[in-house]
Amino acid sequence: MVALQIRDVPESVRDALAAQARARGLSLQGLLLELVTTEARRAQNLAVLARARRRAGGHVARPGDVVAELDDIRRERPGGGE
């Protein structure tokens, strides 16, 4: 494991994070580790999505596209439109 250090954090920011940590039953270090870990995971997920988008030729489904596609497929099945 490595150690990270953040300099010049405003006291008000540190106080707000410390309060959030206490409310969640964590130390400030525990909360910060959780936040940094979550952010790193998001970055990895975004990288996976970007690779998938490139493989799909740049096509990105909009909300509802999948549902509409499934509805179309079901209607085309024998007895699916009933």
Rosetta constraint file for C-alpha pairs under 8 A:
AtomPair CA 9 CA 13 HARMONIC 6.67 0.50
AtomPair CA 9 CA 14 HARMONIC 6.71 0.50
AtomPair CA 10 CA 14 HARMONIC 6.47 0.50
AtomPair CA 11 CA 15 HARMONIC 6.05 0.50
AtomPair CA 12 CA 16 HARMONIC 6.15 0.50
AtomPair CA 13 CA 17 HARMONIC 6.20 0.50
AtomPair CA 14 CA 18 HARMONIC 6.02 0.50
AtomPair CA 15 CA 19 HARMONIC 6.13 0.50
AtomPair CA 16 CA 20 HARMONIC 6.23 0.50
AtomPair CA 17 CA 21 HARMONIC 6.09 0.50
AtomPair CA 17 CA 28 HARMONIC 6.87 0.50
AtomPair CA 17 CA 31 HARMONIC 7.85 0.50
AtomPair CA 18 CA 22 HARMONIC 6.20 0.50
AtomPair CA 18 CA 27 HARMONIC 7.53 0.50
AtomPair CA 18 CA 28 HARMONIC 5.35 0.50
AtomPair CA 19 CA 23 HARMONIC 6.16 0.50
AtomPair CA 20 CA 24 HARMONIC 6.34 0.50
AtomPair CA 21 CA 25 HARMONIC 6.13 0.50
AtomPair CA 21 CA 26 HARMONIC 4.81 0.50
AtomPair CA 21 CA 27 HARMONIC 5.71 0.50
AtomPair CA 21 CA 28 HARMONIC 5.47 0.50
AtomPair CA 21 CA 30 HARMONIC 7.67 0.50
AtomPair CA 21 CA 31 HARMONIC 5.57 0.50
AtomPair CA 22 CA 26 HARMONIC 5.66 0.50
AtomPair CA 22 CA 27 HARMONIC 6.69 0.50
AtomPair CA 22 CA 28 HARMONIC 7.75 0.50
AtomPair CA 26 CA 30 HARMONIC 5.63 0.50
AtomPair CA 26 CA 31 HARMONIC 6.01 0.50
AtomPair CA 27 CA 31 HARMONIC 6.24 0.50
AtomPair CA 28 CA 32 HARMONIC 6.14 0.50
AtomPair CA 29 CA 33 HARMONIC 6.06 0.50
AtomPair CA 30 CA 34 HARMONIC 6.21 0.50
AtomPair CA 31 CA 35 HARMONIC 6.20 0.50
AtomPair CA 32 CA 36 HARMONIC 6.07 0.50
AtomPair CA 33 CA 37 HARMONIC 5.96 0.50
AtomPair CA 34 CA 38 HARMONIC 6.04 0.50
AtomPair CA 35 CA 39 HARMONIC 6.18 0.50
AtomPair CA 36 CA 40 HARMONIC 6.19 0.50
AtomPair CA 37 CA 41 HARMONIC 6.20 0.50
AtomPair CA 38 CA 42 HARMONIC 6.23 0.50
AtomPair CA 39 CA 43 HARMONIC 6.29 0.50
AtomPair CA 40 CA 44 HARMONIC 6.33 0.50
AtomPair CA 41 CA 45 HARMONIC 6.18 0.50
AtomPair CA 42 CA 46 HARMONIC 6.10 0.50
AtomPair CA 43 CA 47 HARMONIC 6.23 0.50
AtomPair CA 44 CA 48 HARMONIC 6.33 0.50
AtomPair CA 45 CA 49 HARMONIC 6.23 0.50
AtomPair CA 46 CA 50 HARMONIC 6.07 0.50
AtomPair CA 47 CA 51 HARMONIC 6.26 0.50
AtomPair CA 48 CA 52 HARMONIC 6.24 0.50
AtomPair CA 49 CA 53 HARMONIC 6.07 0.50
AtomPair CA 50 CA 54 HARMONIC 6.24 0.50
AtomPair CA 51 CA 55 HARMONIC 6.27 0.50
AtomPair CA 52 CA 56 HARMONIC 6.16 0.50
AtomPair CA 53 CA 57 HARMONIC 6.44 0.50
AtomPair CA 53 CA 58 HARMONIC 5.00 0.50
AtomPair CA 53 CA 59 HARMONIC 6.28 0.50
AtomPair CA 53 CA 60 HARMONIC 6.60 0.50
AtomPair CA 54 CA 58 HARMONIC 5.24 0.50
AtomPair CA 61 CA 65 HARMONIC 5.88 0.50
AtomPair CA 61 CA 66 HARMONIC 7.31 0.50
AtomPair CA 64 CA 68 HARMONIC 6.07 0.50
AtomPair CA 65 CA 69 HARMONIC 6.09 0.50
AtomPair CA 66 CA 70 HARMONIC 6.15 0.50
AtomPair CA 67 CA 71 HARMONIC 6.14 0.50
AtomPair CA 68 CA 72 HARMONIC 6.23 0.50
AtomPair CA 69 CA 73 HARMONIC 6.29 0.50
AtomPair CA 70 CA 74 HARMONIC 6.11 0.50
AtomPair CA 71 CA 75 HARMONIC 6.17 0.50
AtomPair CA 72 CA 76 HARMONIC 6.35 0.50
AtomPair CA 73 CA 77 HARMONIC 6.58 0.50
AtomPair CA 74 CA 80 HARMONIC 5.13 0.50
AtomPair CA 74 CA 81 HARMONIC 7.04 0.50
AtomPair CA 75 CA 79 HARMONIC 7.71 0.50
AtomPair CA 75 CA 80 HARMONIC 4.59 0.50
AtomPair CA 75 CA 81 HARMONIC 4.49 0.50
AtomPair CA 76 CA 80 HARMONIC 6.34 0.50
AtomPair CA 76 CA 81 HARMONIC 7.23 0.50
AtomPair CA 77 CA 81 HARMONIC 7.54 0.50
